[in-house]
């Protein structure tokens, strides 16, 4: 039996039991994108999950863009988060951040009006990105280094649901983004500690990331490489 021959009983497994090998990332187009995903909850891992999914999509040669609301930095994290460096090194994945320093509603000295202005700017930017996707041919490959305004296969709106939870944008604004989504665009919405019940009939996937235990309760601050 050669090394390339599948072992008995594994013919139906992914890759027929062969050890996976990395391939060069080339522009490609997804065959089954077009769903709306929601990631919410009081647990750690919402952004982490969407980043991992974006990385997976980019690994298949799909064009991915992440627009972050509400994450403008804080005293507990570095100015440059680890995911930004990783995204910069990954073909087909890009990001932008429209958060104001600190957290809305927290006694951290940040300007509440600036939080609101940045959230509104993020909403307008999301509309622009959706408009660009609507003009693109999403069942065809997109240049991996292309401008996200020219279309993407997956758009991640990180913390947009938290902005809605805080009242910085309206729930109807989030619903309108879904209405404006082209059919073949995978739209991923994350954030909110409160269940976004207004999305129950509008999302195809809803995941509650629930906290069971968290070291912050024992005074642990955010750690480089796990939280940023």
C-alpha positions as CSV (number, residue, x, y, z in Angstrom):
1,X,0.0,0.0,0.0
2,X,1.4,3.4,-1.0
3,X,1.5,6.4,1.4
4,X,-1.2,8.0,-0.7
5,X,-3.7,5.1,-0.3
6,X,-6.4,5.7,2.3
7,X,-6.5,3.4,5.2
8,X,-9.3,0.9,5.4
9,X,-12.5,2.4,6.9
10,X,-11.7,6.0,6.4
11,X,-12.9,6.5,2.8
12,X,-15.8,8.6,4.0
13,X,-13.8,10.9,6.2
14,X,-12.7,14.4,5.0
15,X,-9.6,14.0,2.9
16,X,-10.2,10.2,2.9
17,X,-7.9,9.9,5.9
18,X,-4.9,11.6,4.3
19,X,-2.8,14.0,6.3
20,X,-3.9,17.5,5.3
21,X,-1.3,19.6,3.6
22,X,-1.4,23.4,3.2
23,X,-2.0,24.9,-0.2
24,X,-1.1,28.2,-1.7
25,X,-4.0,30.7,-1.1
26,X,-5.4,31.8,-4.5
27,X,-8.5,33.9,-5.1
28,X,-11.6,31.7,-5.1
29,X,-15.4,32.1,-4.6
30,X,-17.6,30.4,-2.1
31,X,-20.4,28.1,-3.3
32,X,-22.7,28.4,-0.3
33,X,-22.3,31.8,1.3
34,X,-25.2,34.1,2.0
35,X,-26.3,33.5,5.6
36,X,-26.7,35.8,8.5
37,X,-24.8,34.8,11.7
38,X,-25.2,36.3,15.2
39,X,-22.8,35.8,18.0
40,X,-23.8,37.2,21.4
41,X,-23.5,36.4,25.1
42,X,-21.8,37.4,28.3
43,X,-18.8,35.0,27.7
44,X,-15.4,35.5,26.2
45,X,-14.9,34.4,22.6
46,X,-17.4,36.2,20.3
47,X,-14.8,38.2,18.4
48,X,-12.4,35.3,18.7
49,X,-14.9,33.0,17.0
50,X,-15.6,35.4,14.1
51,X,-11.9,36.0,13.6
52,X,-11.3,32.3,13.4
53,X,-14.1,31.9,10.8
54,X,-12.7,34.8,8.8
55,X,-9.3,33.2,8.8
56,X,-10.8,29.9,7.6
57,X,-12.7,31.7,4.8
58,X,-9.5,33.6,3.8
59,X,-7.6,30.3,3.8
60,X,-9.9,29.1,1.0
61,X,-9.2,32.3,-1.0
62,X,-12.4,34.1,-0.2
63,X,-12.3,37.9,0.4
64,X,-13.1,38.8,4.1
65,X,-13.4,42.1,5.8
66,X,-14.0,43.0,9.5
67,X,-15.4,46.3,10.6
68,X,-15.1,46.8,14.3
69,X,-17.4,48.9,16.4
70,X,-16.7,49.9,20.0
71,X,-13.1,48.7,20.1
72,X,-11.0,51.9,20.3
73,X,-8.5,50.6,22.9
74,X,-8.2,50.8,26.7
75,X,-5.5,51.0,29.3
76,X,-5.6,47.2,29.7
77,X,-4.7,46.4,26.1
78,X,-1.9,47.2,23.7
79,X,-2.5,49.8,21.0
80,X,-2.1,47.1,18.4
81,X,-4.0,43.9,19.1
82,X,-2.4,40.6,18.0
83,X,-5.2,39.9,15.6
84,X,-4.4,43.0,13.6
85,X,-0.9,41.8,13.0
86,X,-2.1,38.4,12.0
87,X,-4.7,39.8,9.6
88,X,-2.1,42.0,8.0
89,X,-0.1,38.8,7.2
90,X,-3.0,36.8,5.8
91,X,-4.0,37.3,2.1
92,X,-7.6,38.2,1.6
93,X,-8.4,39.4,5.1
94,X,-8.6,43.1,6.0
95,X,-10.0,45.1,8.9
96,X,-10.8,48.6,10.0
97,X,-11.7,50.0,13.4
98,X,-14.1,52.8,14.3
99,X,-14.2,52.6,18.0
100,X,-13.5,55.4,20.5
101,X,-11.0,54.9,23.3
102,X,-12.5,53.3,26.4
103,X,-16.0,51.7,26.7
104,X,-19.3,53.5,26.6
105,X,-21.0,53.7,29.9
106,X,-17.9,52.8,31.9
107,X,-16.2,55.2,34.4
108,X,-13.0,55.3,32.3
109,X,-13.0,59.0,31.5
110,X,-13.8,58.5,27.8
111,X,-16.2,60.9,26.0
112,X,-19.7,59.5,25.6
113,X,-20.6,61.7,22.7
114,X,-17.5,60.5,20.8
115,X,-18.6,56.9,21.4
116,X,-21.9,57.7,19.8
117,X,-20.3,59.6,16.9
118,X,-18.0,56.7,16.2
119,X,-20.9,54.1,16.3
120,X,-22.8,56.3,13.8
121,X,-19.7,56.4,11.6
122,X,-19.4,52.6,11.9
123,X,-23.0,52.2,10.8
124,X,-22.5,54.5,7.8
125,X,-19.3,52.6,6.9
126,X,-21.2,49.3,7.1
127,X,-23.8,50.6,4.7
128,X,-21.0,51.6,2.3
129,X,-19.4,48.1,2.5
130,X,-22.8,46.5,1.8
131,X,-23.4,48.7,-1.1
132,X,-20.0,47.7,-2.5
133,X,-20.8,44.0,-2.1
134,X,-24.2,44.5,-3.8
135,X,-22.3,45.9,-6.9
136,X,-19.8,43.0,-6.9
137,X,-20.2,39.6,-8.5
138,X,-19.9,37.5,-5.4
139,X,-20.1,34.1,-7.1
140,X,-16.7,34.9,-8.7
141,X,-13.2,35.3,-7.1
142,X,-12.3,38.7,-5.7
143,X,-8.8,40.1,-5.7
144,X,-7.2,39.2,-2.3
145,X,-5.6,42.6,-2.0
146,X,-8.7,44.4,-3.4
147,X,-10.4,47.4,-1.7
148,X,-13.2,46.1,0.5
149,X,-15.4,48.8,-1.1
150,X,-15.2,46.8,-4.3
151,X,-16.9,43.8,-2.6
152,X,-16.2,41.0,-0.2
153,X,-17.5,37.5,0.3
154,X,-17.8,37.7,4.1
155,X,-18.4,40.9,6.1
156,X,-17.9,40.7,9.9
157,X,-19.4,43.6,11.9
158,X,-17.7,43.1,15.2
159,X,-19.5,44.5,18.3
160,X,-22.3,46.0,16.2
161,X,-24.8,44.3,18.4
162,X,-23.1,45.8,21.5
163,X,-23.5,49.3,19.9
164,X,-27.2,48.5,19.5
165,X,-27.4,47.2,23.1
166,X,-25.9,50.4,24.4
167,X,-28.4,52.5,22.4
168,X,-25.6,54.1,20.2
169,X,-27.4,52.8,17.1
170,X,-31.0,51.6,16.8
171,X,-32.0,48.0,16.5
172,X,-33.8,49.0,13.3
173,X,-30.5,50.1,11.9
174,X,-29.1,46.6,12.4
175,X,-32.2,45.1,10.7
176,X,-31.8,47.5,7.8
177,X,-28.2,46.2,7.3
178,X,-29.6,42.7,7.0
179,X,-32.2,44.0,4.5
180,X,-29.4,45.6,2.4
181,X,-27.3,42.4,2.4
182,X,-26.8,41.0,-1.1
183,X,-28.0,37.4,-1.4
184,X,-24.5,35.8,-1.6
185,X,-22.8,37.8,1.1
186,X,-22.1,36.0,4.4
187,X,-22.9,38.6,7.1
188,X,-21.6,38.0,10.6
189,X,-22.8,40.2,13.5
190,X,-21.2,40.0,16.9
191,X,-21.5,41.6,20.4
192,X,-24.1,42.2,23.1
193,X,-24.5,40.7,26.5
194,X,-28.2,40.9,26.2
195,X,-30.0,38.5,23.9
196,X,-30.8,40.3,20.6
197,X,-34.4,38.9,20.3
198,X,-35.1,41.3,17.4
199,X,-32.9,39.1,15.3
200,X,-34.5,35.8,16.0
201,X,-36.5,35.7,12.7
202,X,-33.7,37.3,10.7
203,X,-30.6,35.3,11.4
204,X,-29.8,31.8,10.1
205,X,-27.3,31.0,12.9
206,X,-27.5,32.4,16.5
207,X,-24.9,31.4,19.0
208,X,-25.0,32.3,22.7
209,X,-21.4,32.5,24.0
210,X,-22.2,32.0,27.7
211,X,-19.9,32.7,30.6
212,X,-19.4,29.9,33.1
213,X,-16.3,31.2,34.7
214,X,-14.0,34.1,33.9
215,X,-10.7,35.1,35.5
216,X,-11.6,38.8,35.4
217,X,-13.8,38.0,38.4
218,X,-10.6,37.2,40.4
219,X,-8.9,40.4,39.2
220,X,-7.1,39.1,36.2
221,X,-6.6,41.8,33.5
222,X,-6.6,41.2,29.8
223,X,-3.6,39.2,28.7
224,X,-1.6,39.6,25.6
225,X,-2.2,36.7,23.2
226,X,-5.6,35.6,24.7
227,X,-7.6,38.8,25.0
228,X,-5.7,41.1,22.6
